[in-house]
Amino acid sequence: MQDNFSISENINNIFDKLESFFKTKTVVGDPIQVGEVTPVPFIDISFGLGTGGGNGIEEKGNKGSGGGAGSGGKITSSAVLVIKGDQVELLPIKKAGGLEKLIDMVPGIVEKVKDHKCCE
């Protein structure tokens, strides 16, 4: 049996994929024009990963090897930068009142975001 599992190859592959995913555009979203207001979303990203492998010989002398790798992540909105003329305000979404203030400042934002997501 040939051992095709390489911990370093798997780690490098995972980090290559993460590097291509974590770009500035991932953390700072595309601006969405809503009338004369431009909201720009900011996003928090967290992730974890693990990999492992091993080989051995059992009591009867049979050889074996195995390995695995995995990763997981979570993306959440953290804030929205609202640009309205000369006025610029950063609204934290996680704090109480931030989302409500955004909706008050940008009427129609919910519909615009829904339209933006479905049409990309």
C-alpha positions in Angstrom: 0.0 0.0 0.0 1.4 3.4 -1.0 1.2 6.2 1.5 -0.4 9.1 -0.4 -1.1 11.3 2.6 1.2 14.2 3.1 0.6 16.5 6.1 2.7 19.4 4.6 0.9 19.1 1.3 -2.5 19.3 3.0 -1.5 22.2 5.2 -0.1 24.1 2.2 -3.3 23.3 0.2 -5.5 24.6 3.0 -3.5 27.8 3.4 -3.4 28.4 -0.3 -7.2 28.2 -0.4 -7.5 30.5 2.6 -5.1 33.0 1.1 -7.2 33.3 -2.0 -10.4 33.6 0.0 -9.1 36.2 2.5 -8.7 39.3 0.3 -9.5 42.9 1.2 -12.8 42.5 -0.7 -13.8 39.7 1.7 -13.4 41.9 4.8 -14.7 45.1 3.2 -17.7 44.4 1.0 -18.8 46.1 -2.2 -20.5 49.5 -1.7 -24.2 49.4 -2.4 -25.8 52.6 -3.8 -29.2 53.3 -2.2 -30.4 56.7 -3.5 -27.9 59.2 -2.3 -26.5 56.9 0.4 -23.7 54.4 0.0 -23.4 51.7 2.7 -20.2 49.7 2.7 -20.3 46.4 4.8 -17.5 45.3 7.0 -17.2 41.6 7.8 -15.6 39.5 10.6 -14.0 36.2 9.6 -13.0 33.4 12.0 -11.7 30.0 11.1 -10.0 26.9 12.4 -8.2 24.0 10.7 -6.5 20.8 11.6 -4.7 18.0 9.9 -3.1 14.8 11.1 -1.8 11.5 10.0 0.1 8.4 11.1 1.2 4.9 10.3 2.0 1.8 12.2 2.3 -1.9 12.3 -0.2 -4.1 14.1 0.6 -7.2 16.2 0.3 -9.5 13.1 2.8 -7.4 11.2 0.3 -5.7 8.9 1.2 -2.1 8.0 -1.4 0.7 7.8 -1.5 4.4 7.5 -4.2 7.1 7.6 -4.7 10.8 7.8 -7.2 13.6 7.4 -7.6 17.3 7.3 -10.4 19.7 7.9 -11.3 23.3 8.3 -14.3 25.4 9.2 -15.1 29.0 9.2 -17.7 31.6 10.1 -18.4 35.0 8.4 -20.5 37.6 10.2 -21.3 41.3 9.5 -19.7 43.5 12.0 -20.3 47.1 10.9 -21.5 49.2 8.0 -19.8 52.4 6.8 -22.5 54.8 5.7 -21.6 57.6 3.3 -24.2 60.3 2.7 -22.9 63.4 1.0 -20.2 64.8 3.3 -21.4 62.7 6.3 -19.6 59.4 7.0 -20.6 57.2 9.9 -19.5 53.7 11.0 -22.4 51.8 12.5 -21.4 48.7 14.5 -24.0 46.0 13.7 -23.3 43.9 16.8 -24.0 46.7 19.3 -27.6 47.5 20.3 -29.2 49.9 18.0 -26.7 49.8 15.2 -28.9 47.8 12.8 -31.9 49.9 13.6 -29.9 53.2 13.0 -28.8 51.8 9.6 -32.3 51.1 8.6 -33.4 54.6 9.7 -30.5 56.2 7.9 -30.9 54.2 4.7 -34.6 53.6 4.0 -34.9 50.7 1.5 -31.6 49.1 2.4 -33.1 45.7 3.2 -34.8 45.5 -0.2 -31.7 46.7 -2.0 -29.5 44.1 -0.3 -32.0 41.4 -1.2 -32.0 42.5 -4.8 -28.2 42.8 -4.9 -27.7 39.3 -3.6 -30.2 37.6 -5.9 -28.9 39.3 -9.0 -25.1 38.6 -8.7 
